[in-house]
């Protein structure tokens, strides 16, 4: 009689192993490592695969704002006011309410360091007169930069099927932001902000744990997983790392630091050509990580990723060994009593 000896726990173990096997090899997520001076690709996995950018979208929002600053359309003291449209954004940590106002300079810190979705919209409205006009400028800039796999639907990266990009495009965008606007690098280097006394920390742990980090932007929504566009410099060499779809913040930060370490140590030799020559995959929808990261299937998938990338877990070495004092930007807001409270139009009844 052997029928019953395989029942119970052995089957559960087999099911877990099967789920780990299912997730680990079948779902690669994009990675791209680039020498930021020569633009030579040092390493890449699915760098042209379409992906949801989440808050890395704010790199393009910053790019358009920087262009407007250079053109004299706005300046660092231009007021940025929280409109009704801004305050209706999801995932708000800023604590800002309708009519609260800050300088454009502080708004850039709030958007890039605290990843404030509401401030991103308010900033877009201050620069572009309205959100739609600003997003049009974002897409025009994407075309000029050769981001052939990118389209923006909003200035903050909240979930929208028309908001998509690739690791290739994000690397090019990040390098162009850094190259064209060196005077604005400080906006990417703060590790925290305080908004009217409330502290909000950056999700980019590299800023305080990996020396040489310059920035740039993290992002997360369930559909995208945890994304990062990171730039660091050591020994006069600049390297860009883009990781999309990481499962946990630990994985995202540790893998970024690992790729940086390998690049700076010369263990990722060039030879794959310039990043601009990578082909974007068009005509397919972005990968949707929602089921793997935000459902009851998340535990099995996270276990599979922990097995692939154990750096920083108990008993495993970490690549985040440095202790760097954080830079904190203090932001104060005021009430704009002249702001018009126009109700947000409601959609037609279905």
N, C-alpha and C positions, 0 to 999 in steps of 0.2 A: 504494500500500500504506500504509494508515494504521492498520491493526489493532494493530500492535505499538508504535506511537509513544505510546500512552496507557498502556502497561503500566509497572510498576515504581513509581518514586518519585512521579510525579504522582498515581497512585491512592492512595498512602499519604497524600499531602497532602490529597487530597479526603476521605479517611476521617477524618483528624484534624479538618478543618473541619466535617465533618458531625457528629462527636461533640461539638464545641464548640457547634454550633448546637442540637444535641439537648438538651444540658444547660442552657445559659445561660437561654433564655427559658422553658423548660418547668417549671423547678423554682424558683419563688420561695420564699423563706424568710421567716418572720414578722419584722416590725419594728414597734415602737411607740415613739413619743416623746410624753411627756405633761408638761404643766406640773404639778408636784407640789403646788402651792398651790391652783390652781383646778380641777385634774383635767381640764382641757381637752386634747383630743387635738391635738397639733401635726403629727403625721405617722403614718401607719400603712400597713402592707402585711400582709394576712392575719392581723390581730391576733387573730382568733377561731378560727384553725385549730388543731386539736389537735396537740400536740407532746409528745415525751418531755422531761421537765424536767431529767434528769440531776441534778447536784449543786445546782441552784437549788432543789431540794426542801428543802435544808437551811435555807432561809429560813423555811419553815413549821415545821421542827423547832425553830428558834430562837424563833419566835413562841410556840409552846406552852411552851417552857422559860421564856420571859419572863413568860408568864401565871402559871406555877407559882411563879416567884420573887415576883411581886407578891402572890399569894395566900398566901404564907408556907409553901407546901408544901415548898420547898427553899430553900437559901441559897447564897451564893457559895462557902462552904467545904464544902458537901455533897460527900462523896467519890464519884467516878465511877470504877468499877473495870472493867477489861477482862475480860469473861466469855468463855466458850467461843463463845457466839453472836456476840459482838463480834469476836473474833479470826478467825472464819471468813469475814469479809467480803472481797470482792475488791479489788484495786488498793490495797494497803496500802503507805504510805510512812512511817508513823509509827514503825515499828520496835518497837511495843509488843507485849508478850507477855502471856499469861494471868496475871491477878492484879495487873498493874501498875495503879496508882491515881493519880489527879490530882484537884484540886479542880474543882468544877463551873465555876468562873470560867475556869480554864485549859482545860477541856474545850470551852467555847464558842469560845475562840480557836483551839484545834486543829481544831474542826469547820469554822469559818467561814473562817479564814485558810489553813490547810493542807488543807482539804476532806477531813479524815480520815474515811473511811467507817466504820472500826471505832469511833472515838470517838463518831460520831453514834449508833450503835446502843447503845453503853455509856451515853451520855447519856440516850437514850430509856428504857433500862431503869432508870436511876437515878430518873427523874422519874415514869415511868408504871408502875413495878413490873415490867412486861415489855414487849417490843417491840410485841406485838399491841395491848395496851391503849393504848400511846402513839400508834400509828398511828390508832386510833379517834378519839383526841382531835384529831389532825391533820385528819381529815376532818370532824369536827364544827366545827372552827374554819373550815375552808374554806366550809362551808355558811353559817355566821354572817356571813362576810365577803362573801358573794355571789359566790363563785368557781364559777360554774355550769358551767364546762368543765374542772374539776379533780377528780382523785381520786388519793389517795396509797396506795401499797402498802408502803412502807418509809420509814425516816427519813433515808436517805442518797442516794436517787436512782439506785441501781444498777438495771440493766435489768430491767423487769417490765412486761408489757403492761397491767397495771392501774395503772400509775404514769403519769399524763398530765396535761397542763395546756394553757394557751394564753398568748400574750403579754399579752392583756388581763388575765387572772387574775394573772399574775406581777407586772404593774405595780401592780395594786391591792394585792396582798400586800405588795410592797416598800414602797409608800407607807404602808400601815397599820403595818408594823413600825416605820418611821421616825417616824410621827406619834404612835403610842401609847406607844412606849418610847424617848423621846429620851435617857434616862439610859443606854441600852445601845448608843449609836452607836459607841462606841469598839471594840466587837467587830468592826466591819466595816472599820476603818481601818488595821489592822496589815498590813504588806506581807510579813511573814514571821514564823515562829515558830521557836524552837529547842525540841526535845523531848529532854530529857536530853543536850543539847549538839548534837543533830543538827538542822541548819537545813532548813526546808521553806519555800519561797517561795510567796506567793500567785500565782495565774495571772492576777490582775487587774492588768495593767501600768498601767492608768489611775491607780492609787494613787501611783505614783512618776513618771508622765510627763504627767499632765493635771491642772493645778491646780484645786482646788475639788472634787475627787472625794471623795465620802463613803463609797462602797462600791458594790455590796453583795455579789453572789455570781456566780461563774462556774460552768460545769458542762460536762462532756463524757462521752458514751458514743458508741459508733459509731452507734447508732440515732438519736441526737439531733443530732449535730454539736456545734459549740462554741456554747454559750449564755452569755448574760450578762444580769443584771439590775443596772443601774448607776444611781447617783444622784450628781448633782453640783450645786454651788451657785456662782453668781457674781453679784455686784451685787444681792444680796438675792433672787435668783430661784433656785428649785429646779426641776430637770428630771430626769425619769426616762426612761431609755432601756432598752428590752428588745430584744435581738437573739437569735433562735433559729436554729440550723442553720448557723452560719458554718463555713467550711471549715478555716481555719487560725487560730491565735491572733493572727497579724498582722492578718488580715482583721477578726476580731472586735474587737480593740482599736482599730484605725484607724477602722472604721466607727462605733464608739461615740463616739470623740472627734470625728469629723466631724459626727454628729448633734447632739452637745452644742454644738459651735462654731456650727452653723447656728441652733440654738435660742436660744443666748445672744445671737447677733448679730441676732435678730429676723427671720431668713429662713425660719422655719417658723411662720407666723401661725396662731392658733387659728381655729376655725370649724367643726370637725368634731364639736363637742359634747363632753360629758363622757365619760370613758373607760367609766363604768358603762353607758352606752347602747350600747356596741359589743356586737354579738351573737356569742356563741360558736357555732361550728359543731358540732352534736351529731350522734350517730349514725354517725360515720365514724371509722376508725382513725387514729391519729397517723401522720404521714409517717415513713417509715423511711429514714434516710440511710446505712444500713450499706453498701449496694452502692457508693454514690458515694464513701464516705470510707475504707472499710477493705477494699477488694478491689483486683484488678489494674486496675479502671476508675478508680481514684482519681486517677491522674496527669492524665488528660484532663479530668476534672471540676475538679481544682484549677487547671489552666491556664485553664479558662473563667472561673473565679471571680477569678483574678489579673487577667485582662483586664477584668473588670467593676469590680474594686476594687484598683487598682494602688498605692494610697496606701502609702507606706513602703517600696515596692520600690525597688531601685537606679534612679536617674534620676527618681524621683517624690517629691514633697513628702510630708512626714509631718504628721499632726495631733497627734502625741505629741512636742511640742517642749520641754516643761518638764522640769526636773530637781528632783525633790522628795526630800528625805531620807526614807528608809523608816523605819517604826516596826516594831520587832522585839519580840515577846513571848517571854520566856524561861519555859519550862515545865519543871518538875521532877516526876518521878513517884516513887512508892515502892511497895514490895511489900505487898499486903494478904494477910497469912498466914491470915486467917480465911475467905477466899473459898472456897466449896464448888465442887469440880471435878465438876460433873455432866455426864456424857457427853451429847453432842448426839444425840437419837434418830435412828436410821437409818430411811430409808423402806422400805416393804415391797418384797421382791423382785418385779420385773416378771414 
